[in-house]
Amino acid sequence: MEKKCSILVVDDEEMIRDTINAYFTANGYQVQTASNGKDALDLFHSKSIDFVILDLMLSGMSGEEICSSLRSISNVPILMLTAKAQEDDVVTGLRLGADDYVTKPFSLKQLLARVEAIYRRFSKTKEKKLFQYKELCINCETREVVLYNAPISLTPIEWRILSSMIQNQKKTFTREELLHIAFDEYYEGFERSVDTHIKNLRKKLGDDPKHPKYIYTIHGIGYRLGGNYE
């Protein structure tokens, strides 16, 4: 990346903090570290932080609580580190606003690649803040979504899909493309799982799939925001 972002690493294991710090510093990043929630939030408020790598299993204030606190004041990208194998724990973190997760043990090379991929997407959305299609308006800086002048709430995955579609109106996204947008290029999942997220998005947008106003199905390919003749 041209610009190396400033990273806050929050983990109660000193070896993990030091290892990530050394590796990312060697790759040109500025790194701050914290072993607990209080120190993490203090650093976030006192330093210029562009990205947070956050362990979920912390003593005292949990990673989920820290994630929720950060997301209430900032849309800074958050990557969770977790030893939890249960799907529900990961889903909880994503619903709180985390952008992605990595399970322990992890490869430092892969961790760096994920951070760069997430920050690259985040930086692109910051270039232009407001996008609109018909009565739907999205603010990519604040992550606010407004429909008919009323706010609607999206999960992080729904946000990534819809914000990508509104920034590329009338572009047909394949299911594979949307899967990578929703998660990342390393995610190995079923393409049809995208259909569930589209279904939930349509429900929140009040969109009838048989007579869509926003999200159109392109049979055999994927989905698009906007019709052919508008």
C-alpha positions in Angstrom: 0.0 0.0 0.0 1.2 3.5 -0.6 0.1 4.7 2.8 1.0 2.6 5.8 -1.8 2.8 8.3 -1.3 3.1 12.1 -2.3 -0.1 13.8 -3.4 -0.8 17.4 -2.9 -4.4 18.5 -4.9 -5.5 21.5 -4.0 -8.8 23.0 -3.3 -10.0 26.6 -0.5 -12.4 25.4 2.8 -10.5 25.4 4.4 -12.8 22.9 1.6 -12.3 20.3 1.7 -8.5 20.8 5.5 -8.4 20.4 5.5 -10.7 17.4 2.8 -8.7 15.5 4.5 -5.5 16.5 7.9 -6.7 15.2 6.5 -8.1 11.9 4.3 -5.1 11.0 7.0 -2.6 12.1 9.4 -4.3 9.8 6.9 -3.9 7.0 6.7 -0.1 7.5 3.7 0.2 9.9 3.4 2.3 13.0 2.2 0.0 15.8 0.7 0.6 19.2 0.0 -2.2 21.6 -2.3 -2.8 24.6 -2.9 -5.7 26.9 -6.4 -4.8 28.1 -9.5 -2.8 27.2 -8.8 0.3 29.2 -5.4 0.8 27.8 -6.7 0.1 24.3 -9.4 2.7 24.5 -7.0 5.2 26.1 -4.6 4.7 23.2 -7.4 5.0 20.6 -8.4 8.3 22.0 -4.9 9.7 22.4 -3.3 8.4 19.2 -4.2 8.5 15.5 -5.3 4.9 14.9 -6.2 3.7 11.4 -6.7 0.0 12.1 -7.4 -2.2 15.1 -6.3 -5.9 15.6 -8.4 -7.1 18.5 -8.2 -10.3 20.5 -11.7 -11.4 21.6 -10.6 -13.4 24.7 -9.4 -10.7 27.1 -9.6 -10.6 30.8 -11.6 -7.7 32.3 -13.3 -5.9 29.4 -13.9 -8.5 26.7 -13.0 -8.1 23.1 -16.7 -7.9 22.2 -17.1 -5.0 24.6 -14.1 -3.1 23.2 -15.4 -3.7 19.6 -18.8 -2.3 20.6 -17.2 0.7 22.3 -15.0 1.5 19.3 -17.8 1.0 16.8 -20.0 3.5 18.7 -17.5 6.3 18.1 -15.6 5.3 14.9 -15.8 3.2 11.7 -12.1 2.3 12.0 -11.5 -1.2 10.5 -11.4 -3.9 13.1 -9.9 -7.4 12.6 -10.7 -9.9 15.4 -8.2 -12.5 16.6 -9.9 -15.4 18.2 -9.2 -18.9 19.5 -12.9 -19.5 19.7 -14.0 -22.2 17.2 -17.7 -21.7 17.7 -19.5 -20.0 14.9 -21.8 -18.0 17.2 -18.8 -16.3 18.8 -17.5 -15.1 15.4 -21.0 -14.1 14.3 -21.4 -12.0 17.5 -18.2 -10.2 16.8 -19.2 -9.4 13.2 -22.6 -8.2 14.2 -20.9 -5.8 16.7 -19.1 -4.2 13.8 -15.9 -6.1 13.3 -14.8 -6.3 9.6 -13.1 -9.7 9.6 -11.5 -12.3 11.9 -8.5 -14.6 12.0 -8.3 -17.7 14.2 -5.3 -18.6 16.3 -2.7 -19.8 15.6 -2.3 -17.7 12.5 0.3 -16.9 9.8 1.8 -13.4 10.1 2.0 -13.2 6.3 -1.7 -14.0 6.0 -2.5 -11.5 8.8 -0.7 -8.7 7.0 -2.5 -9.6 3.8 -5.9 -9.5 5.4 -5.1 -6.1 7.1 -4.0 -4.7 3.8 -7.1 -6.0 1.9 -9.5 -4.6 4.5 -7.8 -1.3 4.7 -7.6 -1.0 0.9 -11.4 -1.5 0.8 -11.9 1.0 3.6 -9.7 3.6 2.0 -11.6 3.4 -1.3 -14.9 4.1 0.5 -13.4 7.2 2.1 -12.6 8.8 -1.2 -16.3 9.6 -1.8 -18.5 9.7 1.2 -22.1 9.9 -0.1 -23.8 7.6 -2.6 -27.4 7.7 -3.6 -29.7 5.5 -5.7 -33.4 6.6 -5.9 -34.5 6.9 -2.3 -31.5 5.0 -0.9 -28.6 7.0 0.5 -25.4 5.7 2.0 -22.7 7.6 3.9 -19.5 5.6 3.6 -17.7 7.6 6.3 -20.3 7.2 9.1 -21.8 3.9 7.7 -25.3 5.4 7.9 -27.9 4.0 5.5 -31.1 6.0 4.9 -34.1 4.9 3.0 -37.0 7.4 2.5 -35.3 9.7 5.0 -35.4 7.0 7.7 -32.3 5.2 8.9 -32.1 1.4 8.5 -29.7 -1.0 10.3 -27.5 -3.4 8.5 -25.1 -6.1 9.6 -21.4 -5.5 8.6 -21.8 -8.1 5.9 -24.9 -6.5 4.5 -23.2 -3.1 4.7 -20.2 -4.3 2.6 -22.5 -5.8 0.0 -24.8 -2.9 -0.3 -22.1 -0.2 -0.2 -20.2 -2.0 -2.9 -23.3 -2.2 -5.1 -24.3 1.4 -4.7 -20.8 2.5 -5.6 -21.0 0.4 -8.7 -24.5 1.0 -9.8 -25.8 -1.3 -12.6 -22.7 -3.4 -12.4 -23.6 -7.1 -12.2 -21.8 -8.8 -9.4 -21.3 -12.6 -9.5 -22.0 -14.5 -6.3 -18.3 -15.2 -6.0 -17.5 -11.5 -6.2 -20.1 -10.7 -3.5 -18.7 -13.5 -1.3 -15.3 -11.9 -1.5 -16.7 -8.5 -0.8 -18.7 -9.8 2.2 -15.7 -11.5 3.7 -12.4 -11.4 2.0 -10.4 -13.2 -0.7 -9.3 -15.9 1.7 -12.8 -16.9 2.7 -13.8 -20.3 1.5 -17.6 -20.6 1.6 -20.6 -21.5 -0.5 -21.5 -19.0 -3.2 -25.2 -19.6 -2.5 -24.7 -18.2 1.1 -24.7 -14.8 -0.7 -28.4 -15.4 -1.5 -29.3 -15.3 2.2 -27.6 -11.9 2.7 -29.4 -10.6 -0.5 -32.7 -11.9 0.8 -32.1 -10.1 4.2 -31.1 -6.9 2.4 -34.2 -7.0 0.2 -36.4 -7.4 3.3 -34.8 -4.3 4.9 -35.2 -2.3 1.7 -38.8 -3.4 1.2 -37.8 -4.8 -2.2 -40.0 -7.4 -3.9 -37.7 -9.8 -5.8 -40.4 -10.4 -8.5 -40.7 -6.6 -9.0 -37.5 -5.1 -7.7 -36.8 -1.5 -7.2 -33.3 -1.8 -5.9 -31.6 -5.2 -6.1 -32.1 -7.1 -9.4 -31.4 -10.8 -9.9 -29.4 -11.6 -13.0 -30.2 -15.2 -13.5 -27.3 -17.6 -13.7 -24.8 -14.8 -12.8 -25.6 -12.8 -9.6 -27.1 -9.5 -8.6 -27.1 -5.8 -9.5 -28.3 -2.5 -8.0 -30.5 -0.9 -10.7 -32.3 -2.1 -13.8 -31.5 -2.1 -17.4 -33.5 0.8 -18.7 -33.4 3.4 -15.9 
